[in-house]
């Protein structure tokens, strides 16, 4: 349905959503959010926590990475 990630983001914005961050799973180092099963025919949007996103630093193996936290859910970016 979407060849590029930016096309998917653009679609979401056209539908009235506010997109804060876009990444592919292979660009995420660590995550404490259960992943949805892969499905090439449907789009799944899922809320996992209440609250506003917060950008934080997360240290993994002595290296500081940018991370996004909402409630108690965090994902760390490469």
C-alpha positions as CSV (number, residue, x, y, z in Angstrom):
1,X,0.0,0.0,0.0
2,X,2.8,2.4,0.9
3,X,6.2,2.1,-0.8
4,X,8.0,4.6,1.6
5,X,7.6,5.3,5.3
6,X,7.0,9.0,4.6
7,X,4.0,8.1,2.5
8,X,2.4,6.3,5.4
9,X,3.2,9.3,7.7
10,X,1.6,11.6,5.1
11,X,-1.5,9.4,5.0
12,X,-1.9,9.5,8.8
13,X,-1.5,13.3,8.8
14,X,-4.2,13.6,6.0
15,X,-6.5,11.6,8.3
16,X,-6.1,14.2,11.0
17,X,-3.5,12.4,13.2
18,X,-0.5,14.2,14.7
19,X,2.7,12.2,13.9
20,X,5.5,12.8,16.4
21,X,8.0,10.2,15.4
22,X,8.4,7.6,12.6
23,X,10.8,4.7,12.5
24,X,11.1,1.2,11.2
25,X,11.4,-1.6,13.7
26,X,15.0,-2.3,12.6
27,X,15.9,1.2,13.8
28,X,14.8,0.7,17.3
29,X,17.3,-0.7,19.8
30,X,15.0,-1.6,22.7
31,X,11.3,-1.5,23.4
32,X,8.9,-2.5,26.2
33,X,5.8,-2.4,24.0
34,X,4.4,-5.7,22.7
35,X,4.6,-5.8,18.9
36,X,1.5,-6.5,16.8
37,X,1.7,-9.5,14.4
38,X,2.8,-8.6,10.9
39,X,0.0,-8.0,8.5
40,X,0.6,-6.8,4.9
41,X,-3.1,-6.1,4.2
42,X,-4.2,-3.9,7.2
43,X,-3.0,-0.9,9.1
44,X,-3.0,-1.2,12.9
45,X,-2.8,1.8,15.1
46,X,-2.7,1.0,18.8
47,X,-2.5,3.1,21.9
48,X,-0.4,1.5,24.6
49,X,-0.4,4.2,27.3
50,X,-2.0,7.5,28.3
51,X,-0.1,10.7,28.4
52,X,2.0,13.0,26.3
53,X,5.2,11.8,24.7
54,X,8.4,12.8,26.4
55,X,11.9,12.6,24.7
56,X,14.4,11.2,27.1
57,X,18.0,9.9,27.1
58,X,18.4,6.2,27.7
59,X,21.8,4.6,28.3
60,X,22.5,1.2,26.8
61,X,25.9,-0.4,27.2
62,X,27.4,2.9,28.1
63,X,26.0,4.7,25.1
64,X,23.4,7.4,25.4
65,X,20.5,7.1,22.9
66,X,17.4,9.2,22.2
67,X,14.2,7.5,23.5
68,X,10.5,8.3,23.5
69,X,8.5,7.6,26.6
70,X,4.7,7.7,27.1
71,X,3.5,6.6,30.5
72,X,5.6,3.6,31.4
73,X,6.2,2.6,27.7
74,X,9.6,3.4,26.2
75,X,11.3,2.8,22.8
76,X,15.0,3.6,22.2
77,X,16.1,4.7,18.8
78,X,19.4,3.9,17.0
